Amino acid sequence: MARLIRKSSTKMRFGALIGAALSFAFGSAPVMAQAYQCSAPSRISVPNIKQDGKTRRLPVSGYTFALSWSPDFCRGREARPAMKRQCSGDYGRFGFVVHGLWPEGRGGGWPQWCNTARRPTPAEIRPQMCMSPSAYLLTKQWAKHGSCMTRRPATYFKVSRILWDSLQLPNMDKLSRDDALNAGMVRAAFIRANPAWKANQIGVKLDRGGWFEEVRLCYGKNFMPARCTSRQLGPRDSVKAKVWRGL
């Protein structure tokens, strides 16, 4: 199984690779992270995660960086205790949030649940809570995906943060008011905010009713934007889309 980091010299090369790739792709554009206010919790409880699939060890051929649209995710979940931090509005209102950074394998498969005894610490989880406002989600993403990329949760979260901070987020409120909106227009809005990207490198996820759920950005092994597979890309540009703005 290919791992990103095996010894200290590899760690240095890995960090330099990400830095060089992002500098080339995004230059010195200002960062726009979370669109609304957010306060990180003072105390974090790291949950136990139960493996819900088979261990699958495959060489890593690229990555998907999934950004969920929180207003859609929270629709109908506002009062659920488990979703309180993200969906109640008591801790800020969220626009895009990081669902996860996922390693991809060749041939349409992906590595997952690579056995590890390491668990994130509260100190590692807390700084991520305005990027991914769920300790459960963060812990599961490490266990299911991050464990197949690197040996340390801190490194997985650091890479996710670097990618997140490199992006400008499109104006979804404006898009939501366009009655002619389709998947291609969502991709085009992301490209306007991030000119280094191309339409075939931006996946869009819609639910069965056409509501926008997620953008999935495709990266190569070098963390440069890369062409998505059909599985990653999602619906054709002409497919109608809607954006939920929240209550």
SVG drawing of the C-alpha trace seen along z (x, -y; Angstrom):
<svg xmlns="http://www.w3.org/2000/svg" viewBox="-37 -39 52 45">
<polyline fill="none" stroke="black" stroke-width="0.4" points="0.0,0.0 1.3,-3.4 1.6,-5.8 2.3,-9.5 4.6,-9.7 7.0,-7.0 9.9,-8.8 11.0,-12.4 12.6,-13.1 9.4,-12.0 7.5,-14.3 9.6,-17.2 9.2,-16.4 5.4,-16.0 5.1,-19.4 7.2,-21.1 5.2,-19.4 1.9,-20.7 3.3,-24.2 4.8,-24.3 1.6,-23.0 -0.7,-25.5 1.7,-28.4 1.6,-27.5 -2.1,-26.9 -3.5,-29.7 -0.7,-32.3 -1.2,-34.9 -5.0,-35.2 -6.7,-36.3 -8.3,-33.6 -12.0,-33.3 -12.8,-30.5 -16.0,-30.1 -18.5,-32.7 -20.2,-33.1 -19.2,-33.6 -18.0,-30.6 -16.7,-29.9 -14.7,-26.8 -15.7,-24.8 -13.6,-25.2 -13.8,-21.4 -13.8,-18.5 -14.8,-14.9 -13.2,-12.6 -15.8,-9.9 -15.2,-6.2 -15.7,-5.3 -17.0,-2.0 -15.7,-0.7 -18.6,-0.4 -16.8,1.2 -14.0,3.5 -10.4,2.5 -9.2,1.8 -5.5,1.1 -4.7,-0.4 -2.0,-2.6 -3.1,-6.2 -3.5,-7.8 -5.1,-11.1 -7.5,-12.8 -11.0,-14.1 -11.6,-17.2 -15.3,-17.3 -17.0,-20.5 -20.5,-20.1 -23.2,-22.9 -24.2,-23.1 -27.7,-24.8 -28.8,-21.8 -27.3,-19.3 -29.0,-21.0 -32.4,-21.2 -34.6,-19.2 -31.7,-18.5 -31.8,-21.9 -33.1,-20.4 -31.2,-17.2 -28.8,-17.1 -26.1,-15.4 -26.2,-18.2 -26.4,-21.1 -23.0,-22.6 -23.4,-22.7 -27.2,-23.1 -28.7,-24.9 -27.3,-28.4 -26.1,-28.7 -22.5,-28.4 -22.5,-30.4 -24.0,-29.8 -22.1,-27.7 -21.9,-27.9 -19.4,-25.4 -17.8,-23.0 -15.2,-20.3 -16.7,-16.9 -13.4,-15.2 -10.2,-14.6 -10.3,-11.2 -7.5,-9.2 -8.4,-7.7 -7.1,-4.5 -6.8,-3.4 -9.6,-1.7 -12.4,-3.4 -11.6,-2.0 -10.3,-3.8 -8.4,-2.8 -10.3,-3.0 -10.1,-1.9 -6.4,-1.3 -5.8,0.1 -4.3,-2.4 -4.1,-2.6 -3.8,-6.4 -6.7,-8.6 -7.0,-12.4 -6.5,-14.3 -8.9,-17.0 -6.1,-19.5 -5.9,-18.3 -9.7,-18.3 -10.5,-21.7 -8.8,-24.0 -10.7,-22.2 -14.2,-22.8 -14.9,-26.0 -13.8,-24.1 -15.7,-20.8 -18.1,-21.5 -18.4,-18.0 -15.9,-16.0 -17.6,-12.8 -17.1,-13.7 -13.5,-14.7 -12.6,-11.6 -14.3,-9.3 -12.7,-11.0 -9.3,-10.4 -10.1,-6.7 -11.7,-5.9 -9.6,-8.0 -6.7,-9.7 -5.3,-6.5 -4.6,-5.4 -2.7,-8.6 -0.5,-9.3 0.5,-7.9 -0.6,-11.0 -4.0,-12.6 -2.3,-16.0 -0.8,-15.7 -4.1,-14.7 -5.8,-17.7 -2.9,-20.0 -3.2,-19.0 -7.0,-19.4 -6.5,-22.9 -3.9,-23.9 -6.3,-22.9 -9.3,-24.6 -7.3,-27.9 -6.2,-27.9 -9.8,-28.2 -12.1,-31.1 -15.7,-30.2 -18.4,-31.2 -21.4,-33.3 -24.0,-30.6 -26.7,-33.0 -26.5,-34.7 -26.6,-31.4 -29.6,-30.3 -31.7,-33.1 -31.1,-32.1 -34.1,-30.1 -32.1,-28.8 -29.4,-27.3 -27.7,-24.1 -24.7,-22.0 -22.5,-23.8 -23.3,-27.1 -22.2,-25.9 -18.9,-24.8 -18.6,-28.1 -19.1,-30.0 -16.4,-28.0 -14.0,-28.7 -14.7,-32.5 -13.6,-32.4 -10.7,-30.1 -9.4,-30.7 -6.8,-28.0 -9.5,-25.3 -11.2,-23.8 -14.8,-22.5 -13.7,-18.9 -11.8,-19.1 -14.9,-20.1 -17.4,-17.5 -20.9,-18.5 -23.3,-16.4 -27.1,-16.9 -29.8,-15.0 -32.6,-13.3 -34.6,-16.5 -31.8,-18.5 -30.8,-20.3 -27.1,-21.1 -25.3,-19.1 -21.6,-19.2 -18.7,-20.2 -15.9,-17.6 -12.6,-18.9 -10.2,-16.5 -6.5,-16.5 -3.6,-14.4 -1.0,-12.8 1.0,-16.0 -2.0,-18.0 -2.5,-19.9 -6.1,-20.1 -6.7,-17.0 -9.4,-15.7 -12.2,-14.0 -13.4,-10.5 -17.1,-10.2 -17.8,-9.0 -16.3,-12.1 -17.7,-14.5 -21.4,-13.9 -24.2,-15.3 -23.7,-16.9 -23.6,-20.7 -27.1,-20.8 -28.7,-19.1 -31.0,-21.6 -29.9,-22.5 -31.3,-24.3 -29.5,-25.8 -31.1,-25.9 -30.3,-29.1 -31.5,-28.0 -34.3,-29.2"/>
</svg>
